[in-house]
C-alpha cells in the first residue's frame, strides 16, 4: 500500500514565512487582530474578523516519530503550509459570496471560557448521531 499524497510534503518554505503569509492573507480579508503561537504540543493561530474570534489549533508533530531533525523540521513546514491553504480556501469561498463566514469557520469560533464550537460539540456528536434520526441525504427524498 502506498503512502497517501501529503500536500507540501517537500516544501522548503520556512515556518516563519508561512506565518507571515497567513498574517498578510488575514489582513487582506479584513482581520482586525492576529496571533500565531505555539503552546506545548500544538500550534495556535487566532484572528478576529467580522466581530468573531477564530482559533485554529494544529497538533505539533511528535518529535519521536521522526528519525532526524530535518524530517521533523520538514513536517513542521508542511503543517504551516497546509494551514495557509486551509485559510486561503475558506476565505476565498467567503469573499466570493459562495459561503458564509460563520459556516466556514464554525468549528473554530471561540466561545467564552477558552472553548471553541468544536470542543463543545464534538464530544456529544457520536451520541447525537447514534440516538437521533438522520434526515434524508437529498432534500425532499423519502
Buried (B, 14 or more C-beta within 10 A) or exposed (E): EEEEEEEBEEBEBEBEBBBEBBBEBBEEBBBEEBEBEEEEEEBBBBBBBEEBBBBBBBEBBEEEEBEEEEEBBBBBBBBBBBBBEBBBEBBBBBEEEEBEBEEBBBEBBBEEEEEBBBBEEEEEEEEEEEEEEEEEEEEEEE
